[in-house]
């Protein structure tokens, strides 16, 4: 994930690594309430530590600017284009978060494949 200070430790990577080393069996790992521009780096980190676990993305299309949320002018179609890239990368759980509405969910439902193959090991059945 982008560092705010050069040379600063990647706190997100440390968190993901801690979960990976905890021995817990996770049903899925999701990037939730996350800005679109950090999704690719976040997916790379999660996939590195959880190569066989289903991954999800629920990105926001706005930002908190106290005292209110400011929503981007991103269209549902543009969000769908981002989501198709995530699906192509093997993301299986895709939704939307802050700044989106029913029209975003409708675009996702109509524009994404109905089943995205699992990246789990051979012989393991998806739930």
C-alpha positions in Angstrom: 0.0 0.0 0.0 1.3 3.5 -0.6 3.4 4.7 2.3 2.6 8.1 3.7 6.3 8.4 4.7 9.1 7.0 2.6 10.6 4.0 4.5 7.7 3.7 6.8 6.6 0.2 7.5 3.5 -1.0 5.6 1.0 -1.3 8.5 -1.6 -3.0 6.2 1.0 -5.7 5.2 1.9 -6.2 8.8 -1.7 -6.7 9.7 -2.3 -9.2 6.9 0.9 -11.1 7.8 -0.2 -11.3 11.5 -3.5 -12.8 10.4 -1.8 -15.2 8.1 0.6 -16.3 10.9 -2.2 -16.7 13.5 -3.2 -20.1 12.3 -6.9 -19.1 12.0 -8.8 -20.7 9.1 -10.5 -17.8 7.3 -13.4 -18.4 5.0 -12.5 -15.2 3.0 -10.4 -12.1 3.2 -12.0 -8.9 2.1 -10.8 -5.4 1.3 -13.7 -3.3 2.7 -14.4 0.4 2.9 -11.3 1.0 0.8 -10.4 3.6 -1.8 -10.3 2.4 -5.4 -6.7 3.5 -5.9 -5.3 1.2 -3.2 -7.2 -1.9 -4.3 -4.5 -3.3 -6.6 -1.8 -3.0 -4.0 -4.1 -4.4 -1.3 -5.0 -7.4 -3.5 -1.3 -8.1 -4.1 -0.6 -8.2 -0.4 -3.6 -10.3 0.5 -3.0 -12.8 -2.3 0.7 -13.1 -1.2 -0.4 -14.2 2.3 -3.7 -16.0 1.5 -3.1 -17.6 -1.9 -5.8 -20.2 -1.5 -8.4 -18.1 0.3 -11.3 -16.4 -1.5 -10.9 -12.6 -1.7 -13.5 -9.9 -1.7 -13.5 -6.1 -2.5 -16.1 -3.6 -1.4 -14.6 -0.2 -2.5 -15.9 3.2 -1.6 -16.5 6.0 -4.1 -15.9 9.0 -1.9 -13.9 10.3 1.0 -14.4 11.6 4.5 -13.8 15.3 4.6 -15.0 16.3 8.1 -17.7 16.8 8.9 -19.3 14.9 5.9 -18.6 12.3 3.2 -17.9 13.8 -0.2 -18.9 11.4 -3.0 -17.0 11.1 -6.2 -18.6 11.5 -9.6 -17.8 7.9 -10.5 -20.6 6.3 -12.4 -21.9 2.8 -11.8 -20.5 1.8 -15.2 -17.0 3.0 -14.3 -17.2 1.1 -11.0 -18.2 -2.0 -12.9 -15.1 -1.6 -15.1 -13.0 -1.6 -12.0 -14.9 -4.6 -10.6 -14.4 -6.6 -13.8 -10.6 -6.1 -13.4 -10.9 -7.5 -9.8 -12.9 -10.5 -11.1 -10.3 -11.1 -13.8 -7.7 -11.1 -10.9 -9.8 -13.9 -9.1 -11.7 -11.8 -6.7 -14.9 -13.7 -5.9 -16.8 -11.4 -3.5 -17.5 -8.0 -5.0 -19.8 -5.3 -3.7 -19.8 -1.6 -3.1 -19.5 0.7 -0.1 -19.8 4.4 0.8 -20.8 6.7 -2.1 -22.6 3.9 -4.0 -26.2 3.1 -4.2 -28.6 0.6 -5.7 -27.6 1.5 -9.2 -24.0 0.4 -8.4 -25.3 -3.0 -7.2 -27.5 -3.3 -10.2 -24.5 -2.7 -12.5 -22.4 -5.3 -10.7 -25.2 -7.8 -10.8 -25.8 -7.4 -14.5 -22.2 -7.0 -15.6 -20.1 -9.5 -13.6 -19.8 -13.2 -14.2 -22.2 -15.3 -12.1 -19.4 -17.5 -10.9 -15.7 -16.7 -10.5 -13.4 -19.7 -10.3 -11.9 -20.3 -6.9 -8.1 -20.1 -6.5 -8.2 -22.8 -3.9 -6.0 -25.9 -4.2 -7.1 -28.7 -6.6 -9.5 -31.1 -5.0 -10.9 -28.6 -2.6 -14.5 -27.7 -3.2 -15.7 -24.1 -2.8 -18.5 -23.8 -0.1 
